[in-house]
Amino acid sequence: MQLTSNMVYKYGTAILLTLIFLFILAVYKEFIFLRYEYMGFRLVGAPVNVYLSLVVFVFLIVVMLLLPLKPIVFATSSIIKFMFLIPALVLFSKMDADIRILISVVVFDLGFLFLSFYRTNVKTIKISTKQGIVILLILLLILLIPIIRTFGTSLDYNLLFMENIYESRMKARAVDNILSGYSVFWLCKVIIPVLLIYGLIRKNVALVAINIVALLFIFMISGAHKSLFFSLFVILFFYLFKSYYKKVFMFLAAVVLLMITGLYLFFYSEHTFIADMLIRRTILDPPLMDIFYFDFFDNNHMYLSHSIFKDFVDNPYDIQPSYVIGGAYLKNPANNAGSGIIGDGFMNYGSIGVLASLLIAVIILNYVTKAKMNPGFFGLIFIVLYGFSATGILTNLMNGGIIILIFLIQFMMKNYKKSSCCDV
C-alpha cells in the first residue's frame, strides 16, 4: 500500500501524541513534582496506573486511526487527546487522580468520534460575507465602548513581553464588571478571530491589521489574560497549511519542539518560562483543577447556587467556588482557580453534571465540525476546546461566546467555497 501525504500526517500525528505523552511522563518528577509540589502536584501513582494509562492511550489512538473519520474530525480528536486525554493520563499515572476524571475524558473523546457519524443539517438564510464583515466590524466598535469606559486606554507595552502581568490583572479585576467582561471575551474569542481570518482569506491587509491591533489593545488594558494574547498566534498558525491532517501534525510538532527547548533551558540555565507555560500551565493545570474540584465537591455539590439558580438554591459560600478552591488548595483565596467542563460539571451535579456538560460539548463540536467552514477557521475549534478545559459549559456558552459563534457559523460561515482558500 502506497502511503499518501495525508496518511503520513495521520500516522505522524499518532506518533507525536505518543511522544508528548511519554515525554511528560518522563519529566514529571524532575520538573513538575520537584518544582511545583507546593501547587498540589504529588507523586503517589502506582505502577498499575501507568500500565492502565498506556492501555487506554493506545486503545484511543488505534480507534482514531481505524475509524473512517473526516479530516476535521480526526484533527479535532487529536486536539482533544492533547488537551484532555494526555494530561488526565499523566496525573492518573503520577498522582493517582480520581479515575472518574479519566473516564470522563474517555467518554468525551469517544462520544465526539461516534457522534461525528450522525448526519444533521439545519438550513437557514445565509448573509453574504461582505455584509457579515460589516456587521462584525460594527459589533467590534460597539463592544469596545464598555471595555474602554471600564479599563481606560492606558497601555503598558511591557505586557507584550509577559511582564507586569499580575499587577495589571489586579488593577483590572478591581474595576471589571459584567458588561466589560462579556465584551472582552466575545470580541477576543469569537468576533476578532473571525474577522482576522476573513481578512487573511480575502487578503485584506487593513482588516488583518485592525483586528490584530484591537486584540492586543484589549489584552493590554483588560487584565492581560495570556489566553487572549496567545490565541492570536493560534489563529494565525492554524490558518496555515492546506489539510487538516497537516494542521494538527505541524501543531503537535511545534509542541514537541517547544517542550524540548523549554526543558533544555530549564535544566541547563534554569529559565522556566517556556516549559512552565506549556507543560504546567497549559497541559497539566486544568486536570489538576479537576482533581481539586472532585475532591472538594464530592457529595457536596453546588447545584448552580453560585450561578443561574442563586435565587432558588442556597449558596454555602460568600465567594465564587473558584476562589474557594484557590484558598483551600492553593493557599491563596485571591487565586481564581477555575475548572473546565469536567470539574465544573461535577461541582454542580456530580457525575450527572459531568455527563450533561460533556453531551453539550460534544454536540457543539459536532455542529462546528459539520458546518463545512473554510479550513482557515480551524483555530476557532482550538479556542473552543481550550475554553472547555478552562471554564464550565454555561460560562463557555455565554461568556465564552459559543452561542455567538454558532450564530455566525449558521448565518455566515458555513458551506464555504473551496476556491476561496485552501483545500481539506
Secondary structure, 3 states (H helix, E strand, C coil): CCCCHHHHHHHHHHHHHHHHHHHHHHHHHHHHHHHHHHHCCCCCCCHHHHHHHHHHHHHHHHHHHHCCCCHHHHHHHHHHHHHHHHHHHHHHHHHCCCHHHHHHHHHHHHHHHHHCCCCCCCCCCCCCHHHHHHHHHHHHHHHHHHHHHHHCCCCCHHHHHCCCHHHHHHHHHHHCCHHHHHHHHHHHHHHHHHHHHHHHHCCCHHHHHHHHHHHHHHHHHCCCCHHHHHHHHHHHHHHCCCCHHHHHHHHHHHHHHHHHHHHHHHHHHCCCHHHHHHHHHHHHHHHHHHHHHHHHCCCCCCCCCCCCCCCCCCCCCCCCHHHHHHHHHCCCCCCCCCCCHHHHHHHHHHHHHHHHHHHHHHHHHHHHHCCCCCHHHHHHHHHHHHHHHHCCHHHHHCCCCHHHHHHHHHHHHCCCCHHHCCCC
